[in-house]
């Protein structure tokens, strides 16, 4: 257990859930586990941070402008909103990424608050050195965030039963998990997580 833990909830937005523009298969199935984990961190007085894709309408991230992806999570649209079942505590910290038209931003460490603060400086201010990660998608934003966190010297714990992958190619998610583990990320389940956290 590090000095202080935080929970990072990655991109649980309408466009990344079934029926959305870039729906992750069973992406919404993780929400009950994520909500329970949000509640657990809240009861222990530990920070919970949310990220979201927040793209301009025109960006090199999208296929029509030379990128890899269909249009998704455009600023201010229904698709960019957090899934309605996701329980976001009042006053929670939300960071947005993908706003630069020229840059593919997968990692939460490329995200910013409305005040312009990035994730690394926010974690430093909060005294956090252990980050629990859940959300979407395993093979892209979760993977990039976990690898960036390890590079920055944080203890990274990915919640294995609270992530889902896009699977552009079969096996992408499993390969991402192997890569994260090889670089030093740890994997935990939401069940039994209370034992890893300090009592409030």
VEXVEX-280947 format. One line per 10 residues: number of its first residue (from 1); their letters; for each residue x, y, z of C-alpha. Coordinates in pm, whole numbers, plus 32768, in hexadecimal, padded with zeros to 4 digits. Each point is the difference from the previous one (the first is absolute). Example, Ala and Ser with C-alpha at 12.3 -4.5 7.8 and 13.67 -1.06 7.14 Angstrom:
BEGIN
1 = AS = 84CE 7E3E 830C ~ 8089 8158 7FBE
END
This chain:
BEGIN
1 = XXXXXXXXXX = 8000 8000 8000 ~ 8090 814D 7F99 ~ 7FEC 814C 80B0 ~ 7EA7 8043 7F6E ~ 7F25 7F54 7EFD ~ 7F0E 8092 7F03 ~ 7F07 7F65 7F0F ~ 800D 8065 7E92 ~ 7EC4 7FBA 7F36 ~ 805A 8009 7E8F
11 = XXXXXXXXXX = 7F0E 806E 7EEE ~ 7EB7 7F57 805F ~ 7F43 80D0 7EFF ~ 7ECF 7FB7 7F2C ~ 80C5 7FE1 7EBC ~ 80DF 7EF3 8098 ~ 7EDD 7F30 8080 ~ 7F21 7F16 7F31 ~ 7F31 80CC 7F0B ~ 8100 8118 7FF6
21 = XXXXXXXXXX = 80D2 8072 7ED9 ~ 812A 7F31 8076 ~ 7F56 7F0B 80E9 ~ 80DA 7F14 80CA ~ 7F5B 7EA9 8016 ~ 7F63 7FE4 815D ~ 809B 814F 8057 ~ 7ED6 8056 80DB ~ 8015 7EB3 80B9 ~ 811B 8082 80D9
31 = XXXXXXXXXX = 7F39 812A 8084 ~ 7F6A 7F56 8136 ~ 815F 7F94 806D ~ 808B 8157 7FB6 ~ 7EE9 80A4 80CA ~ 8043 7F1D 812A ~ 8171 8058 7FEC ~ 7FB3 8174 7FEB ~ 7F2F 7FD7 813C ~ 8116 7F43 80B1
41 = XXXXXXXXXX = 8102 810D 7FB3 ~ 7F09 810C 806B ~ 7FC3 7F56 814F ~ 8177 7FE7 8039 ~ 802E 8171 7FB2 ~ 80D6 7FB7 7ECF ~ 7FF9 80C9 7EBC ~ 7F33 7F8B 7ED4 ~ 805F 8099 7EB0 ~ 7F47 7FE0 7EB4
51 = XXXXXXXXXX = 8086 802A 7EA0 ~ 7F45 8030 7EBC ~ 8049 801F 7E8E ~ 7F9A 8161 7F9C ~ 804A 8026 7E8F ~ 7FC7 8127 7F1A ~ 7F28 7FB0 7ED1 ~ 8132 800D 7F1E ~ 8131 7F40 8076 ~ 8109 7F1F 7F6A
61 = XXXXXXXXXX = 7F82 7EF9 80F6 ~ 7ECF 7FC0 7F1F ~ 8004 7F35 7EBD ~ 7F76 8118 7F28 ~ 812D 80D6 805C ~ 8103 7EEC 7FD8 ~ 7FE5 7F51 8150 ~ 7FA0 7EA3 8070 ~ 7EAC 8031 80A2 ~ 7E97 8057 7FAC
71 = XXXXXXXXXX = 7F7F 8149 808A ~ 7FC8 7FD8 8178 ~ 7FEF 80C7 8145 ~ 7FDF 8152 7F55 ~ 7FF8 811A 8100 ~ 7EA0 804B 807D ~ 7F54 7ED8 7F55 ~ 7F37 7EEC 80A4 ~ 810A 7F05 7F99 ~ 8107 80BE 80C5
81 = XXXXXXXXXX = 7F34 7FFC 8142 ~ 8053 7F0C 8113 ~ 7F20 7ECC 7FFC ~ 7EC3 8055 80C3 ~ 8030 7ED5 80EA ~ 815A 8074 806B ~ 7FEB 8096 815F ~ 80D9 8136 8001 ~ 8026 809B 815A ~ 7FAE 8170 8023
91 = XXXXXXXXXX = 8133 80D4 7FCA ~ 80C9 7EE2 7F67 ~ 8137 8059 7F3B ~ 7FCB 7FD4 7E88 ~ 811C 8017 7F05 ~ 7FCE 8017 7E87 ~ 80E5 7F85 7EEC ~ 800C 7FF5 7E85 ~ 7FBF 8174 7FDA ~ 8133 8042 7F29
101 = XXXXXXXXXX = 7FA2 7FD3 7E91 ~ 815E 7F89 7FAB ~ 8040 7F02 8115 ~ 7F75 7EA6 8051 ~ 7FD7 800E 817A ~ 7FC1 7EAA 8097 ~ 80A3 8026 8155 ~ 7F57 80A9 8125 ~ 8151 80A8 8037 ~ 7FAC 80CD 7EC7
111 = XXXXXXXXXX = 7EBB 807A 809F ~ 7FB7 814A 80AC ~ 7F06 8096 80F2 ~ 7F38 8132 7F94 ~ 8103 80CE 80BC ~ 8112 7F68 7F27 ~ 809C 7F20 8109 ~ 8085 7EB3 7F7E ~ 7FD5 7EB1 80AD ~ 8167 7FE2 8078
121 = XXXXXXXXXX = 7FFA 814F 80B4 ~ 7EA4 7FB6 808E ~ 807B 7EB5 8090 ~ 8133 80AE 808F ~ 7F25 8105 80AB ~ 7F23 7EED 8090 ~ 812E 7F40 8082 ~ 7FA4 7ED0 7F2D ~ 8106 7F00 7FA1 ~ 7F22 7ED0 7FC7
131 = XXXXXXXXXX = 7EFF 8007 7EE9 ~ 7EE8 7F04 7FD2 ~ 7F81 8005 7E98 ~ 7EB4 7F8A 7F71 ~ 7F32 8053 7ECB ~ 801A 7FFC 7E85 ~ 80A8 7F8B 7F34 ~ 80FF 7EFC 8072 ~ 80C6 8001 7EBD ~ 8014 817A 7FD1
141 = XXXXXXXXXX = 7FC2 8102 8111 ~ 8022 7F16 812A ~ 813F 7F6D 7F6F ~ 809A 8154 7FAD ~ 7FA6 808D 8156 ~ 808E 7ED7 80BE ~ 8147 8007 7F3E ~ 8024 8178 802F ~ 7FBA 7FDC 8174 ~ 810C 7EF7 802B
151 = XXXXXXXXXX = 80F7 80DC 7F41 ~ 7FB8 8118 80F7 ~ 8056 7F22 8128 ~ 7E9E 7FC7 807D ~ 7F85 7EB4 8081 ~ 7EFA 7F9D 7EFE ~ 7EEB 7F08 804B ~ 7F10 7FB0 7EE5 ~ 7EB0 7F73 806B ~ 7FED 7ED0 7F1E
161 = XXXXXXXXXX = 7E89 7FC7 8024 ~ 7FAA 8170 7FC8 ~ 809F 8036 7EA8 ~ 7F92 7F9C 7EA1 ~ 80AD 8017 7EAF ~ 7FA5 8074 7EA2 ~ 80A7 7ED0 7F61 ~ 803F 8093 7EA8 ~ 80C6 7EBF 7FD3 ~ 7FB1 7EC8 80C9
171 = XXXXXXXXXX = 80EF 7FE7 8125 ~ 804D 8175 8017 ~ 7F82 8016 8167 ~ 80BF 7ED0 807A ~ 813B 8082 7F58 ~ 7FCE 8152 80A7 ~ 7FDC 7F57 8154 ~ 8142 7F3C 7FC5 ~ 80B4 8141 7F9B ~ 7F85 80C1 8131
181 = XXXXXXXXXX = 8068 7EE2 80E4 ~ 8157 7FE3 7F58 ~ 803F 8170 8043 ~ 7FAA 7FE3 8171 ~ 7E8A 8040 801E ~ 7F4D 7F2B 8102 ~ 7EA9 7F65 7FCE ~ 7EF0 7FE5 8107 ~ 7E8E 7FAC 8006 ~ 7EF5 80E7 808B
191 = XXXXXXXXXX = 7F9D 7EE4 80E8 ~ 80DE 800A 8131 ~ 807F 815A 7FA8 ~ 7FA1 8085 8156 ~ 8124 7F3C 8095 ~ 80F9 80C3 7F2B ~ 7F80 8155 8071 ~ 803B 80B0 814B ~ 7EDB 801D 80EE ~ 7F61 8159 8007
END
